[in-house]
Amino acid sequence: MSDKLVEVQHLKQYFPAGGYGKNKRYVKAVDDVSFYVNKGETLGLVGESGCGKTTTGRTLLRLYEPTAGKIIYDDQVIFDGEKKIAVDMLPYRKKMQIVFQDPYASLDPRMTVADIIGEAIDIHKLAANKQERYDIIIFPGPEEFGQHPYYIKRIIGMPGETVQIKDGKVYINDKELKSDVYGITDYIDYPGIAEEPITLGDDEYFCLGDNRPVSQDSRYEEVGPVKRSIIVGKVWIRIWPLNKFGKVS
């Protein structure tokens, strides 16, 4: 295996600059550039403003599709103009990135911070979107004073299951859910609509708050089973109070 992490051979990036047919003109932003970077090394491209340093970086990452040349990353050819090789770059995006000097080229002012951070997480599937039993989720609750407060509750019942609360315990498909140890009390005083069996749809979850004596959750008709489509996220970290800061369980 080679010590070269990145190798660029005869890289070219030409941009159309008018004209038609044989008279078509191009701006040669990057013209026959070759270099390599060994693992653990740092390479600096130095030149005056507008000489093509950033364009070289964009072309190397194929944010601009190269006009010609060859790009190799960790012994894998990701572009070869002569052999017509242009691999899908998505698996490489976590490993090959560019940091722009201009923050407006990096951060879209039309997006929230959560959207900007979450976009890469979703694209690269760094956090599973599939909910599991006992996950703590966030979803909009029923309207209060013209607004929808966000609820933070724990998933107890999964899609397709039948949930019932009887004798102060949760039953799933008519069997007691003995692994449910998250309530601050062992006995559930108020079963609500779950006093009778509730069969969840293919996209529904039955949720309870850990503070069950006072929690407004799926037991209440105005909340009911939670649709997957309205879940806005999972809770991973608790930041308040500070003495309980850390990953939630």
Buried (B, 14 or more C-beta within 10 A) or exposed (E): EEEBBBBBBBBBBBEEEEEEEEEEEBEEBBBEBEEBBEEEEEEEEEEEEEEBBBBBBBBBBBEBEBBBBBBBBBEEBBBBBEEEEBBEBEEBBEEBEEEEEEEEEEEEEEEEEEEEEBEEEEEEEEEEEEBEBEBBBBBBBEEEEEEEEEBBBBBBBBBEBBBBBBEEBBBBEEEEBEEBEBBEEEEBEBBBBBEEEBEBEEBBBBBBBBEBEEBBBBBBEEBBBBEBEEBEBBBEEBEEEEEEEEEEE
